Amino acid sequence: MAGPFGAGEKTITSAGTRETLVATATYVRAVVVIAKNGNTNQVYLGDETVDNTVNDGLDSGDSLPLNADVAFDLATIYVDVDTSGEGVDYYYVLG
């Protein structure tokens, strides 16, 4: 049985092509998404419409904590990048 915590990483192959944070439904109560330290440009987080015009993005090493009273699906979080091959690390608490 897996523990109550988990971690992963997401690298976006092509800049401007948003992808889900995870490939399959993963219900969590909390997640911290961190722009990879080696990134040279911004990473954008949002829903299925996210791109580089939606927000200012996260710089290398910046983090975004998300918490909820009710479990939410990590597969509903999308990631886009300014530079191909960059991405995020994430740590979560299962819901």
C-alpha positions as CSV (number, residue, x, y, z in Angstrom):
1,M,0.0,0.0,0.0
2,A,1.3,3.4,-0.9
3,G,1.8,6.0,1.8
4,P,-0.2,9.2,2.3
5,F,2.4,11.3,0.6
6,G,3.8,11.3,-2.9
7,A,6.1,13.2,-5.2
8,G,6.8,13.6,-8.9
9,E,8.0,15.8,-11.7
10,K,6.7,17.0,-15.0
11,T,8.8,18.1,-17.9
12,I,7.0,19.7,-20.9
13,T,8.5,18.6,-24.2
14,S,7.3,21.5,-26.3
15,A,6.9,25.0,-25.1
16,G,3.4,26.4,-25.7
17,T,1.9,22.9,-25.5
18,R,0.1,22.6,-22.1
19,E,0.0,19.1,-20.4
20,T,-1.6,17.8,-17.3
21,L,0.5,17.6,-14.2
22,V,-0.2,13.8,-14.0
23,A,-1.5,11.4,-16.6
24,T,-4.1,9.6,-14.5
25,A,-6.6,10.7,-11.8
26,T,-4.8,11.3,-8.5
27,Y,-7.0,12.8,-5.8
28,V,-5.1,14.9,-3.2
29,R,-5.8,17.3,-0.3
30,A,-2.7,19.4,-0.8
31,V,0.1,19.8,-3.4
32,V,3.1,22.1,-3.7
33,V,4.3,22.7,-7.2
34,I,7.8,24.0,-7.6
35,A,9.4,25.3,-10.8
36,K,12.6,23.3,-11.4
37,N,15.7,25.0,-10.3
38,G,17.3,24.6,-13.7
39,N,14.5,26.4,-15.6
40,T,15.6,29.4,-17.5
41,N,12.1,30.9,-18.1
42,Q,8.7,30.8,-16.6
43,V,6.4,27.9,-15.9
44,Y,2.6,28.5,-16.0
45,L,0.0,26.6,-14.0
46,G,-3.8,26.6,-14.5
47,D,-6.7,24.8,-16.1
48,E,-7.0,23.5,-19.6
49,T,-6.7,27.0,-21.0
50,V,-3.4,27.9,-19.4
51,D,-0.7,29.5,-21.5
52,N,1.9,32.3,-21.1
53,T,-0.8,35.0,-21.2
54,V,-2.8,33.7,-18.3
55,N,-0.5,34.8,-15.5
56,D,3.1,35.9,-14.8
57,G,4.3,32.3,-14.2
58,L,6.7,30.8,-11.7
59,D,10.4,31.6,-12.0
60,S,13.0,28.9,-11.2
61,G,12.6,27.7,-7.6
62,D,9.3,29.5,-7.1
63,S,6.5,27.4,-5.5
64,L,2.7,27.4,-5.5
65,P,1.0,25.6,-2.6
66,L,-2.6,24.4,-3.1
67,N,-4.8,23.1,-0.3
68,A,-8.5,22.1,-0.2
69,D,-11.1,20.9,2.2
70,V,-12.2,18.4,-0.4
71,A,-9.9,16.2,-2.4
72,F,-9.1,17.4,-5.9
73,D,-7.6,15.7,-9.0
74,L,-4.0,16.6,-9.9
75,A,-4.9,15.6,-13.5
76,T,-7.0,18.9,-13.7
77,I,-3.9,21.0,-13.2
78,Y,-2.2,21.9,-16.4
79,V,1.4,23.1,-17.0
80,D,2.9,25.1,-19.8
81,V,6.4,26.5,-20.2
82,D,8.3,29.2,-22.2
83,T,11.2,26.9,-22.9
84,S,10.9,23.3,-24.2
85,G,12.3,20.7,-21.7
86,E,11.6,22.7,-18.6
87,G,9.0,21.8,-15.9
88,V,8.1,21.4,-12.3
89,D,8.5,19.1,-9.3
90,Y,5.6,18.4,-7.0
91,Y,4.8,17.0,-3.6
92,Y,1.3,16.0,-2.5
93,V,-0.8,14.6,0.3
94,L,-3.3,12.0,-0.9
95,G,-7.0,12.8,-0.4
